[in-house]
Amino acid sequence: MFVDLVDSTALSTRLEPETYHTLVGRYRAEVRRIVDRYEGHISSIKGDGLLAVFGHPKAHENDVRRAVAAGLDITRAVARLSEQAQRKFGVAINVRVGVHRGLVYLDTDQDDVYGFAANLSARLCAVAVPGTVTVSDAVAPLVSDSFELESHPPVAVKGVDGLIGHHHVLGERPEATPLQTPPLIGRDRERSWLQQAWQRARERALATPGVVFRGEPGIGKTRLASEAAEFVRSSGGSVIELFGSPLHTDTGLHPVRRLVERRCGITRHTDGRDRLRLLQAELSANGMDPASAVPLLAPVIGVDPEQGYQPAAVEGRTLYELIAATVQRYVLACIGGQSGLVVAEDVHWFDPSTLELLNSLLAAADGRLLVVVTGRDGDWLRTDWPVTVFDLAPLNDEQSDALINALDPSVTDAQRTAVRNRCDGCRSTSSTLSANSMEPSLECPRHCTSRCSRAAALPLRRRAGGRGGRRHWARR
């Protein structure tokens, strides 16, 4: 990812050297803070441009998404910094961001990055509209399910033969809904527990309100949560969904923010005053007093008091406790007086405040609330939660074959065997490969490739290190 300050030369002629140095220093500090938050690494600073890599020295399965999300946050942070600069110095600043994925040459002695991928990210940055993020054709298919993209005609850039395709990042997408719901196979015990628990919740007699589906990525946790939501909705119950995000693990109450925005109909195009108006209408519709709830919920969805409400007259721990209590009341109000379901997806990515909310909901279930939790292994699961835990195992060969046949009855024996062998009992990978029309190449889905890259990089790193050098090839 390459980040560059727009028209920095012209800016330097309009400001005193000390003022210019202060402003550029603030800009660099904001970029560094955001890159650090997404666990990237700034490898090179060239003038007012900064080059950051994601995947080194710490690799994640979603490093490409992290880079794009960091770029969007940088444009927003610089926009806020520009407002301050206009008030204080009478000048505005802007930034461009370019993101590309490919092989780079890492010089760990000099903490620098070389290679075509690094150069192309800078060239993409140059074609970006000020205040925006532009990504290459190599990045677009990896993030199109998480971000809305606007494709542009290929352009010629300096030092590159041929034309380069590029895409403008419009913003984050709402939580995606699978195009096809695969059949539920091999989970009879878990499905039976859900049905019985929901029946007891409808009778207001559910003693253990929570169930945890725990396991590796793609094992079928989300499919079980979807099954629960389906039969709760079919019986007239209310369903509230909270989604964890790997990009917002340290953002307080981010799953709650997305919940409120979905229910209010708030999008990235909704301005502050409309956000406030929609929040007030949502609270009134659920029987809550906007006058008392807005000062506590508006900050959760990023609405400042300047948009038209009086902030809460408390601060510190007291304010935190009031916000937590109001969020809990809001979730319960959305369910109403009837029985309902709360789905907490990918809880291993929940921030501490949202985990506390989940704990409070389990405590307030009152026999009528079923809470379905999904997550990977980790220390997020509290031992005092009133939950039943199912550790999900991979599908066996017979179950995998049944799933593949259900998704594509025309599959041949050879194709079925190939998919089963490559998926190793992973439900989501079986579904992905089967849904891709059983291409002969049987390409591994991109999310599996990224997960495998961490393990594959270990022997490569050991071999490279064993040659006595500190310079390695890596993918960014």
Residue pairs with C-beta under 8 A, 6 or more apart in sequence:
1 35
1 40
1 51
1 52
1 53
1 54
1 67
1 70
1 71
1 97
1 98
1 99
1 121
2 49
2 50
2 51
2 52
2 97
2 98
2 99
2 118
2 121
2 122
2 124
2 125
3 31
3 49
3 50
3 51
3 52
3 71
3 74
3 95
3 96
3 97
3 125
4 48
4 49
4 50
4 95
4 96
4 97
4 122
4 125
4 126
5 11
5 24
5 27
5 48
5 49
5 93
5 94
5 95
6 93
6 94
6 95
6 96
6 130
7 94
8 24
8 47
8 48
11 20
11 23
11 91
11 93
12 20
14 91
15 23
15 89
15 91
19 89
23 85
23 89
23 91
23 93
24 48
26 81
27 48
27 78
27 81
27 93
27 95
28 45
28 50
30 74
30 77
30 78
30 81
31 42
31 50
31 52
31 74
31 77
32 42
32 50
33 77
34 70
34 73
34 74
34 77
35 41
35 42
35 50
35 52
35 70
37 70
37 73
37 250
38 54
38 66
38 67
38 69
38 70
38 73
38 247
39 54
39 58
39 60
39 66
40 52
40 53
40 54
40 63
40 66
40 67
40 70
41 52
41 53
41 54
41 56
41 57
41 58
42 50
42 51
42 52
43 51
43 52
43 53
43 106
43 111
43 112
43 113
44 50
44 51
44 111
44 112
44 113
44 118
45 51
49 122
49 125
51 113
51 118
51 121
51 122
52 67
52 70
53 104
53 106
53 113
53 474
53 476
54 60
54 63
54 64
54 66
54 67
54 70
54 476
55 63
55 453
55 474
55 475
55 476
56 106
56 474
56 476
59 453
59 454
59 457
60 66
60 246
60 454
61 217
61 447
61 450
61 451
61 453
61 454
62 246
62 247
62 450
63 450
63 476
64 99
64 101
64 139
64 142
64 143
64 450
65 142
65 143
65 146
65 147
65 246
65 247
66 246
66 247
67 99
67 139
68 99
68 133
68 135
68 139
68 143
68 146
68 147
68 169
69 172
69 247
71 97
71 99
71 133
71 169
72 133
72 147
72 169
72 171
72 172
74 95
74 97
75 95
75 97
75 131
75 132
75 133
78 93
78 94
78 95
78 131
79 94
79 131
81 93
82 92
82 93
82 94
85 91
85 92
85 93
86 92
94 130
94 131
95 130
95 131
96 125
96 126
96 128
96 129
96 130
96 131
96 132
96 134
97 125
97 128
97 132
97 133
97 134
98 120
98 121
98 122
98 123
98 124
98 125
98 126
98 127
98 128
98 133
98 134
98 135
98 136
99 121
99 124
99 133
99 134
99 135
99 136
99 139
100 117
100 120
100 121
100 124
100 135
100 136
100 138
100 139
101 117
101 136
101 138
101 139
101 142
101 475
101 476
102 115
102 116
102 117
102 120
102 138
102 475
102 476
103 115
103 116
103 117
103 473
103 474
103 475
103 476
104 113
104 114
104 115
104 117
104 118
104 473
104 474
104 475
104 476
105 113
105 114
105 115
105 471
105 473
106 113
106 471
106 472
106 473
106 474
107 113
107 114
107 470
107 471
108 470
108 471
108 472
109 470
109 471
113 476
117 476
118 476
119 159
120 136
120 157
120 160
120 164
121 136
123 157
123 158
123 159
123 160
123 164
124 134
124 135
124 136
124 157
124 164
124 166
125 134
126 157
127 134
127 155
127 157
127 166
128 134
128 168
129 168
132 168
132 169
133 168
133 169
134 166
134 167
134 168
134 169
135 143
135 149
135 166
135 167
135 169
136 164
136 165
136 166
136 167
137 164
137 165
137 166
137 167
139 167
140 149
140 151
140 165
140 167
141 446
142 446
142 450
143 149
143 169
145 173
145 176
146 172
146 173
146 176
147 169
147 170
147 171
147 172
147 173
148 169
148 170
148 171
148 172
148 173
149 167
149 168
149 169
149 170
150 167
150 168
150 170
151 165
151 167
152 165
152 166
152 167
152 168
154 163
154 164
154 165
154 166
155 163
155 164
155 166
156 162
156 163
156 164
157 164
170 268
171 268
172 268
174 258
174 262
175 241
175 243
175 258
175 262
179 435
180 407
180 431
180 435
181 223
181 226
182 223
182 403
182 406
182 407
182 427
182 430
182 431
183 403
183 406
183 407
184 191
184 223
184 224
184 227
185 395
185 399
185 402
185 403
185 406
186 220
186 395
186 396
186 399
186 402
186 403
187 220
187 223
187 224
187 392
189 390
190 213
190 224
190 390
190 392
191 224
191 227
193 211
193 388
193 390
194 211
194 224
194 227
194 228
194 231
194 372
195 231
197 206
197 208
197 211
197 370
198 228
198 231
198 232
198 235
198 237
198 339
198 341
198 370
200 206
200 207
200 367
201 209
201 339
201 340
201 341
201 367
201 368
201 369
201 370
202 235
202 237
202 339
202 368
204 339
204 366
204 367
204 368
205 367
206 365
206 367
206 368
206 369
206 370
207 367
208 386
208 387
208 388
209 362
209 365
209 367
209 369
209 370
209 371
209 386
209 387
210 362
210 365
210 370
210 371
210 372
210 373
210 385
210 386
210 387
210 388
211 370
211 371
211 372
211 373
211 387
211 388
211 389
211 390
212 373
212 374
212 375
212 381
212 385
212 387
212 388
212 389
212 390
213 220
213 221
213 224
213 225
213 372
213 373
213 374
213 375
213 390
213 392
214 221
214 374
214 375
214 376
214 377
214 381
214 389
214 390
214 391
214 392
215 221
215 376
215 377
215 391
215 392
215 393
216 376
216 377
216 426
217 376
217 426
217 428
217 447
217 451
218 426
218 427
218 428
218 429
218 447
218 448
219 392
219 393
219 394
219 425
219 426
219 427
219 428
220 392
220 395
220 427
220 428
221 345
221 374
221 375
221 392
222 345
222 374
222 428
223 427
224 372
224 374
224 392
225 343
225 345
225 372
225 374
228 341
228 343
228 370
228 372
229 239
229 241
229 341
229 343
232 238
232 239
232 340
232 341
232 370
233 239
236 338
237 338
237 339
237 340
237 341
238 334
238 335
238 336
238 338
238 340
238 341
239 340
239 341
239 342
239 343
240 259
240 331
240 334
240 335
240 340
240 341
240 342
240 343
241 259
241 342
241 343
241 345
242 255
242 256
242 258
242 259
242 342
242 343
242 344
242 345
242 350
242 354
242 358
243 255
243 258
243 345
243 346
244 255
244 344
244 345
244 346
244 347
244 348
244 349
244 350
244 354
244 375
245 254
245 255
245 258
245 346
245 349
246 346
246 349
248 254
248 349
248 351
249 349
249 350
249 351
250 351
251 351
252 351
252 352
252 353
252 354
253 300
253 323
253 327
253 351
253 353
253 354
253 357
254 351
254 354
255 344
255 350
255 354
256 300
256 327
256 331
256 354
256 357
257 300
257 301
257 302
259 331
260 266
260 279
260 282
260 297
260 300
260 301
260 330
261 267
261 301
263 282
263 334
264 275
264 278
264 279
264 281
264 282
264 301
265 278
266 274
266 275
266 278
266 279
266 301
270 278
272 303
272 304
272 306
272 307
273 307
273 308
275 298
275 301
275 302
275 303
275 307
276 294
276 298
276 303
276 307
276 308
276 309
279 290
279 294
279 297
279 298
279 301
279 303
280 290
280 294
283 289
283 290
283 293
283 294
283 297
283 330
284 290
286 330
286 333
286 334
286 336
287 333
288 329
288 330
288 333
293 326
293 329
293 330
294 309
295 305
295 309
295 310
295 311
295 312
296 312
296 319
296 322
296 323
296 326
296 327
297 323
297 326
297 327
297 330
298 304
298 305
298 307
298 309
299 323
300 323
300 327
303 309
305 311
312 319
312 322
314 322
320 353
324 353
324 356
324 357
324 360
327 357
328 357
328 360
328 361
328 364
331 342
331 357
331 361
332 361
332 364
332 369
335 342
335 369
338 368
339 368
339 369
339 370
340 368
340 369
340 370
341 369
341 370
341 371
341 372
342 361
342 369
342 370
342 371
342 372
343 372
343 374
344 350
344 358
344 371
344 372
344 373
344 374
345 374
346 374
346 375
346 376
347 355
347 358
347 373
347 374
347 375
347 380
347 381
348 375
348 376
348 377
348 378
348 380
350 358
350 380
355 380
355 382
358 371
358 373
359 382
359 385
361 369
361 371
362 371
362 385
362 386
362 387
365 371
365 386
371 387
373 387
375 381
381 387
381 389
393 425
394 424
394 425
394 426
395 403
395 425
395 426
395 427
395 430
396 425
397 420
399 425
400 419
400 420
400 423
400 425
400 430
401 416
401 420
403 427
403 430
403 431
403 434
404 411
404 416
404 419
404 420
404 430
404 434
405 411
405 416
407 430
407 431
407 434
407 435
408 434
408 435
408 437
408 438
411 419
411 434
411 438
412 438
415 438
415 442
418 442
419 430
419 433
419 434
419 438
419 442
420 430
422 429
422 433
422 442
422 444
423 429
423 430
423 433
426 448
429 444
429 445
429 448
432 445
433 442
433 445
436 443
444 452
453 475
457 474
460 472
461 472
464 472
464 473
465 472
